[in-house]
Amino acid sequence: RAVGVASIAYTVFPAHRRRGIAPRAVRLVTAWAFRDLALTRLLLEADEANTASLRVAEKCGFRRLGTRTSPTSDGTVPRGTALFVRTAA
């Protein structure tokens, strides 16, 4: 990626979901990235069908840029990936 820009990703295993783990982790990593790494922008991608992941991005102050569509592994039904960005404030 460009200088000052990074991507973040997260996964929470089913047994640990619905406890606020993902939003807390994303907030902590975001603060660390802007404060200690001096990054200017963070990018995040989430499966369009994963409403919980979309909510995490929005709760953590990421702004939705749009959706990218790509074929599934079998090449038949296109999948949407929501693209988000957050800039250092």
C-alpha positions in Angstrom: 0.0 0.0 0.0 0.9 3.6 -0.1 3.1 5.2 2.5 1.0 6.0 5.6 -1.7 3.5 4.6 -2.5 0.1 6.0 -5.3 -2.5 6.0 -6.8 -4.2 9.0 -8.8 -7.4 9.3 -10.4 -9.3 12.1 -12.1 -12.6 12.8 -13.9 -13.7 15.9 -14.6 -17.4 16.4 -18.2 -18.3 16.9 -17.9 -19.2 20.6 -16.6 -15.7 21.4 -19.0 -13.6 19.3 -21.5 -11.0 20.6 -19.2 -9.9 23.4 -17.9 -6.7 21.8 -14.5 -8.2 21.1 -14.2 -7.1 17.5 -15.2 -3.5 18.0 -12.8 -3.2 21.0 -9.9 -4.8 19.0 -10.5 -2.6 16.0 -10.6 0.6 18.1 -7.4 -0.4 19.9 -5.6 -1.2 16.7 -6.9 2.0 15.0 -5.7 4.2 17.9 -2.3 2.4 18.0 -1.8 2.7 14.2 -2.5 6.4 14.1 -0.7 7.3 17.3 2.4 5.0 17.3 2.8 4.1 13.6 1.9 7.6 12.4 -0.4 6.1 9.7 -2.7 8.5 7.9 -5.3 6.1 6.6 -6.6 2.6 7.4 -8.5 0.5 5.0 -11.0 -2.3 5.9 -12.9 -4.8 3.7 -15.9 -6.8 4.9 -18.1 -9.3 3.2 -21.3 -7.6 2.1 -23.4 -10.4 3.6 -21.7 -10.2 7.0 -23.9 -7.7 8.7 -22.0 -8.0 12.0 -18.7 -7.2 10.4 -20.3 -4.2 8.6 -21.6 -2.9 11.9 -18.1 -3.3 13.5 -16.6 -1.1 10.8 -19.3 1.5 11.1 -19.2 1.5 15.0 -15.5 2.1 14.9 -15.7 5.2 12.7 -14.9 3.7 9.3 -16.6 5.4 6.4 -18.0 3.2 3.6 -16.5 3.9 0.2 -18.5 1.5 -1.9 -18.7 -2.2 -2.9 -16.4 -4.3 -5.0 -17.9 -7.4 -6.7 -15.9 -10.5 -7.4 -16.9 -14.0 -8.5 -17.2 -16.8 -5.9 -14.8 -19.7 -6.0 -17.1 -21.6 -8.4 -17.3 -18.5 -10.6 -21.1 -18.2 -10.6 -22.6 -15.8 -8.1 -20.8 -12.5 -7.6 -19.9 -11.7 -4.0 -19.9 -8.1 -2.7 -17.1 -6.8 -0.6 -17.8 -3.5 1.3 -14.8 -1.1 1.3 -14.2 1.2 4.3 -11.7 3.8 5.2 -10.8 5.8 8.3 -8.4 8.7 8.3 -6.4 10.0 11.2 -8.2 12.8 12.9 
